[in-house]
Amino acid sequence: MALELTITDKATQAFNHLADERGATYVRVWAGQACGCGRIGYRMALEDAPAPEDLLIPAGVVQLVVAPESAPLLDGGVIDYVDEPMQSGFTIHNPNNQTSCGCGGHH
């Protein structure tokens, strides 16, 4: 499966910094339902090595590792890095996977 995932310049710089600071080579990106109402949640973590079936996406000097079951939920998404006084870190936005949630817990 081909996976279209946009990585902004700020995110690429942050991945390069992660490689310098933590020796990161691979970063796993997961996507799945965040709760029973169908909202998609995303997580990222350092990874030692990809599995043979994983997809690899270059992000600066780091490779993003995506399992086949997460790929459809990430396809068409954008990974960015936000550095603001109240929040800093990677963000993932995917306009193709907007799911409304009636449980009132996600805003």
C-alpha positions as CSV (number, residue, x, y, z in Angstrom):
1,M,0.0,0.0,0.0
2,A,1.2,3.5,-0.8
3,L,0.9,6.0,2.0
4,E,0.6,9.7,1.4
5,L,1.8,11.5,4.5
6,T,3.0,15.1,4.5
7,I,5.7,16.1,7.0
8,T,6.2,19.8,7.4
9,D,9.6,21.5,7.5
10,K,9.2,22.2,11.3
11,A,8.4,18.5,11.9
12,T,11.4,17.4,9.8
13,Q,13.6,19.7,11.9
14,A,12.1,18.3,15.1
15,F,12.7,14.7,13.9
16,N,16.3,15.6,13.1
17,H,16.7,17.1,16.6
18,L,15.3,13.9,18.1
19,A,17.9,11.9,16.2
20,D,20.7,14.2,17.5
21,E,19.4,14.2,21.1
22,R,18.1,10.7,21.5
23,G,19.9,8.8,18.8
24,A,16.5,8.1,17.2
25,T,16.6,6.2,13.9
26,Y,13.0,5.0,13.8
27,V,9.8,6.6,15.1
28,R,6.6,4.4,15.1
29,V,3.4,6.2,14.3
30,W,0.1,4.5,15.3
31,A,-3.5,5.5,14.4
32,G,-6.6,3.9,15.8
33,Q,-9.9,4.6,17.4
34,A,-9.5,6.8,20.5
35,C,-12.8,5.8,22.0
36,G,-15.9,3.9,21.3
37,C,-17.5,6.7,19.3
38,G,-15.0,6.3,16.4
39,R,-12.7,9.3,16.8
40,I,-9.2,8.5,15.5
41,G,-6.3,9.0,17.9
42,Y,-2.6,9.1,17.0
43,R,0.5,8.1,19.0
44,M,4.2,8.2,18.3
45,A,7.2,6.5,20.0
46,L,10.8,5.6,19.4
47,E,11.3,2.3,17.7
48,D,14.3,0.0,17.7
49,A,13.6,-1.7,14.3
50,P,10.7,-2.0,11.9
51,A,8.9,-5.3,11.3
52,P,9.1,-6.6,7.7
53,E,5.5,-5.7,6.9
54,D,5.9,-2.0,8.2
55,L,5.9,0.9,5.8
56,L,8.8,3.3,6.1
57,I,8.4,7.1,5.5
58,P,11.5,9.3,5.4
59,A,11.3,12.3,7.9
60,G,14.7,14.0,7.7
61,V,17.3,11.6,9.1
62,V,14.6,9.6,10.9
63,Q,12.3,6.9,9.3
64,L,8.7,6.9,10.4
65,V,7.4,3.3,10.9
66,V,3.8,2.6,10.1
67,A,2.0,-0.7,10.6
68,P,-0.3,-1.8,7.7
69,E,-3.4,-1.5,9.9
70,S,-2.6,2.2,10.7
71,A,-1.7,3.2,7.2
72,P,-5.3,3.8,6.0
73,L,-6.0,6.1,9.0
74,L,-2.8,8.1,8.3
75,D,-3.2,8.3,4.5
76,G,-3.6,11.9,3.4
77,G,-2.5,13.3,6.9
78,V,0.0,16.0,7.9
79,I,2.6,15.7,10.6
80,D,3.6,19.1,12.0
81,Y,5.5,20.3,15.1
82,V,4.1,23.0,17.3
83,D,6.2,25.0,19.7
84,E,4.0,27.4,21.6
85,P,4.1,28.5,25.2
86,M,1.1,26.3,26.2
87,Q,1.8,23.4,23.9
88,S,4.8,21.9,22.1
89,G,5.1,18.6,20.3
90,F,4.2,16.7,17.2
91,T,0.7,17.0,15.8
92,I,-1.1,14.8,13.3
93,H,-4.0,16.2,11.4
94,N,-5.9,14.1,8.8
95,P,-8.8,15.9,7.0
96,N,-9.7,12.5,5.4
97,N,-10.5,11.0,8.8
98,Q,-12.7,13.5,10.5
99,T,-15.2,11.7,12.6
100,S,-17.8,13.5,14.7
101,C,-18.1,12.4,18.3
102,G,-21.3,12.6,20.3
103,C,-19.9,11.6,23.6
104,G,-18.7,15.2,24.4
105,G,-15.2,14.1,25.5
106,H,-13.2,15.3,22.5
107,H,-12.7,18.9,21.4
